[in-house]
Amino acid sequence: RESTSRRERALAEGDPGAPVLGLPPTGRVARPDDIARLALFFASEQSDHITGQAWSVDGGAVMH
């Protein structure tokens, strides 16, 4: 069994996509409760003035 991670292999091979194979800046992958909190916010009156937006729950991976 190979112990080298996919990211390590990609980095060693010079794959430009290698950085996206790691964890996002928050240091962990999203959990169901991360998504649930956003859904609860949208279901609340606090979000009554938000329309037509796309929200990314990715731990900062898109910005990194």
N, C-alpha and C positions, 0 to 999 in steps of 0.2 A: 504494500500500500504506500502510495506517495504522500509525503508529509508537507510538501511545498504547496502553499495556498495559490489559488488562481491569480490573485493580485501579485504575489511574489514572482510567479512565472511570467506574467505580463510585463512587469517592470524589468525583469532580466532580459526579456526579448525586445524591449524598447517599444512596447505597445503604447501609443499615445492615449488610449482609453484606460490605462491602468489606474490612474487616480480615482476614477469613478467606481472602481471595483471595491474600494475600501469603505469604511464607515463615514457617515456624514459628520460635519463639524461637532454635532452634539455628542458624538462618540457611541451612538447606539442606533439600531434600526427602530422604526416606528412601532408602537404597540397599539392594540385596539383602543385603549383608553385615550390615546392621543387624538385619534379620529373622532371618538365619541365626544370629547370635550368641545371640538369645533362644531359638531352636529348640535350639541346642546346649546351652544352660543347662538347658532342660527335659528334655533327653535324658540329662543327667548326674545323678549321685547327689546333687549339691548342691541339687537341687530336689525331693528325695523327700518333703518335708513340705508341699508346695504343692498344694492341690486346689481345683478349682472357681473359678478366678480368670479374669478377662478382662484381658489386658494390651494396652495401647495403645502401639504403636511409631510415634509421630507427631511426635517432636521437640518435644514440649510444646505442640502446637497446641491440644489440648483444654483445657489449663489457661490458655492465654493469652487 
